[in-house]
Amino acid sequence: MENKVSVWKANLNNGIILGFAGIIFTLVLYFLDQSLNKNLGYIWLVLLIVVLFFMIKSYRENYLKGFITYGQSLGAGVVIMLYYSIISAIFGFILYTYIDPGLIEKMLAMSEEAMLDKGIPESAIEQGMKIQEKIMVPWILSLGSILNGVLFGTIVSLILSIFIKREGNPLIDDSIEE
């Protein structure tokens, strides 16, 4: 009987590695006072996609003998992103609560400035800012980052799995796990 490792256990290290890479990237941006730089955020998203691709591929090679179905690949990507999102959310909560509570105020100011630049009426801006002030608290931001991370991971994994899946011929390859 073969030892099967669950997708949760097999991808725990990948999720932790990705989570700590995200923390390091966030801290570098924070110390360079670039936390609100959208372009650097886009660079992180591209890096995240590339690293996720290689992590799912690594899972295929190391745990599934080089073969993976579309569903297994999708599941691995979502699991990795769930671990990453949880770690990022915990760090985000610590960042917004203890390290720099004023960061949320900077985000709100940036949001208000963006609305002004779009020419939104003052009354609509005031209403929007009241809602944002209620929503932008550390625990809601952290919960939202988990949900967004898993949603993003699902969408990206749906696409990446097209390129990662490798199914063999079950009549020839006796090493394929179902």
Sequence and secondary structure as in RCSB ss.txt:
>XXXX:A:sequence
MENKVSVWKANLNNGIILGFAGIIFTLVLYFLDQSLNKNLGYIWLVLLIVVLFFMIKSYRENYLKGFITYGQSLG
AGVVIMLYYSIISAIFGFILYTYIDPGLIEKMLAMSEEAMLDKGIPESAIEQGMKIQEKIMVPWILSLGSILNGV
LFGTIVSLILSIFIKREGNPLIDDSIEE
>XXXX:A:secstr
      HHHHTHHHHHHHHHHHHHHHHHHHHTT TT HHHHHHHHHHHHHHHHHHHHHHHHHHSTT B HHHHHH
HHHHHHHHHHHHHHHHHHHIIIII TTHHHHHHHHHHHHHHHTT  HHHHHHHHHHHHHH SHHHHHHHHHHHHH
HHHHHHHHHHHHHH B   TTT TT   
